[in-house]
Amino acid sequence: MKEVIKQFAHDSEYYILEGCYINELSNTTDDPEMSIAQARVKPGVTTQWHRLKETTERYVILEGKGWVEIGGLAPCNVTVGDVVIIPPLCRQRITNKEQIDLVFLAICTPRFKSDVYERI
């Protein structure tokens, strides 16, 4: 791996059918151990139930407040600074209960690839 600085690209955000917007901040074969995406959920939206095969995902809440449901844990409120750790094959979804966008980092190890995503 080589040193690199990746500038934030505001115009790189795209919508996914899961129900949120994604901006891939770092997801390349040059760094296969990890990927980082910024996710944005609009007010009142709940993402679809899904899970990732062979990939651990972490949410780091940056803006807003949400209601997260993962695995067998009781649903929980999350807010700025909270970290949610989601092991492989653990069902997950998040709801934005506020009037502003819910924004969080989705950090995956190893890096996210579309073939690890399973809608459930």
Number of C-alpha atoms within 10 A of each C-alpha: 7 5 4 6 5 7 8 11 10 7 7 10 16 12 13 10 8 13 17 19 17 20 20 19 19 19 19 15 11 10 13 14 13 19 21 21 20 20 23 23 24 19 17 14 17 19 18 17 15 16 24 23 15 14 22 21 25 18 23 21 22 18 15 20 23 26 16 20 18 20 14 9 8 9 13 11 15 20 17 15 12 13 16 16 15 19 20 15 17 17 19 20 18 23 22 24 19 15 11 14 19 26 25 26 21 24 23 23 17 16 20 27 15 7 8 14 15 13 11 9
